Amino acid sequence: MASILSNAYEVRAGEFQTAGDASASIKRKLKQIGVDSAVLRRIAVASYEAELNLIIHSHGGQLKLEMTPTSIILVSEDVGPGIADLDKAMQEGYSTASEEARDLGFGAGMGLPNMKRNADDFSIESEVGKGTRIQMSF
């Protein structure tokens, strides 16, 4: 199906000062085209969590937004260490965030659970030493 909106945002590892920039841009774009406010709120939460995970846990990556006539798809892809134990990573409160991230108030271990909770469809693939890909549909 043809995409009616498609954007990609580069997110750099460790750049806490830019945390929220990509997700705010996504929210603005979707609001401008009239996406329902309840759906918009869920996408805003999921995109912010995905963006923070790219900053905190990866070596950098991309947050991609695609909108078709029937769905909004958000994809987070990174180059990074990958996730050794996906089951553990999906548990609320589990985090491998650095001390720096925790000192800044990030890394509470709610990112992946919040993404899954807010998406209508959620999938995650990760390979240790290679990276992680998360796809969410709304």
C-alpha positions, 0 to 999 in steps of 0.5 A, a space after each residue: 500500500 502506498 505511503 502518504 507520509 514517510 520520515 526518517 530521523 537520525 538519532 545519535 548515541 549518548 546525545 541526551 540534549 537532543 532527547 525528544 527532538 525526533 518524537 516531538 517532530 513526529 507528533 507535530 507532523 501527525 497532529 498537522 494531518 489530523 491524527 486522532 488525539 488518543 492515537 497521537 498520544 500513544 504514538 508520542 509515548 512509543 516514539 519517545 521511548 524508542 528515541 531514548 533507547 536509541 540514545 541510551 543503549 545503541 551506537 546510534 540509529 534511526 527512527 522511521 515513521 510511515 503512514 499509509 491510509 490504514 495504519 501508522 508504522 514506527 520503526 526503530 533500528 540501531 547499530 548496537 550491542 543488541 539485547 542478550 535476553 529479550 524476555 528480561 528486557 521486556 520486564 518492567 523495571 529491568 534496565 541496562 542503562 549507564 550510570 550517566 543515563 540514570 543520573 539524568 533521570 533516564 533508564 527506569 526500565 519502562 521503555 520496551 514495556 511502554 512501547 508494547 503497551 501503546 502499540 496495536 502491534 509490536 515486534 522486536 528483533 535483536 542480535 547481540 553484537 549487531 543491533 535491534 529492530 523494533 516495529 510498532 503499528 498503530 
